[in-house]
């Protein structure tokens, strides 16, 4: 599933669901592509890491742990 990123540096509502679905399906290459150049808030990242853990996706967990965190303003 492709995601349309309007602001390449931030994870927004329109592209959160496709990323979550790719994590649930274990599509590491898709997740890696979607995360490229992306930053997200810590609660979002922690949630996605939990999703990857529930679905036993260690490769995706590693990818998510490398995503840069942006401050909540």
C-alpha positions in Angstrom: 0.0 0.0 0.0 1.5 3.4 -1.0 1.2 6.3 1.2 1.0 9.9 0.0 3.2 12.1 2.2 2.4 15.7 1.8 5.0 16.8 4.4 7.9 14.4 3.9 9.3 14.9 7.4 6.2 14.3 9.6 3.8 11.4 10.1 0.3 12.6 9.7 -3.2 11.0 10.1 -3.5 10.3 6.4 -0.4 8.1 6.3 -0.5 6.6 9.8 -3.0 3.9 9.0 -1.2 2.6 5.9 2.0 2.4 7.9 0.2 0.6 10.8 -1.3 -1.9 8.3 2.0 -2.6 6.7 3.5 -3.3 10.2 0.6 -5.7 11.0 1.1 -7.6 7.7 4.9 -7.8 8.3 5.8 -5.9 5.2 9.3 -4.7 6.3 10.3 -3.4 2.9 7.1 -1.2 2.7 7.6 0.0 6.3 11.2 0.9 5.6 10.2 2.9 2.5 7.4 4.7 4.4 9.8 5.5 7.3 12.5 6.9 5.0 13.2 10.5 6.1 10.3 10.5 8.5 10.1 11.8 12.1 7.3 11.2 14.5 6.3 12.0 18.0 7.3 9.5 20.7 3.8 8.3 21.6 3.2 7.4 17.9 6.5 5.6 17.6 5.9 3.7 20.9 2.4 2.7 19.6 3.8 1.4 16.3 6.6 -0.5 18.2 3.8 -2.1 20.3 2.0 -3.1 17.1 5.1 -4.7 15.7 5.8 -6.5 19.0 2.2 -7.9 19.1 2.8 -9.2 15.5 6.2 -10.6 16.3 8.1 -8.4 13.7 11.6 -7.9 15.1 12.9 -6.4 11.8 10.2 -3.8 11.9 10.8 -3.0 15.6 14.4 -2.3 14.7 13.3 0.1 11.9 10.9 1.9 14.2 13.5 2.3 17.0 15.7 4.2 14.5 13.1 6.8 13.6 13.9 10.3 14.8 11.6 11.7 17.5 10.2 15.2 17.2 9.2 17.3 20.1 5.5 17.8 21.0 4.8 21.5 21.0 
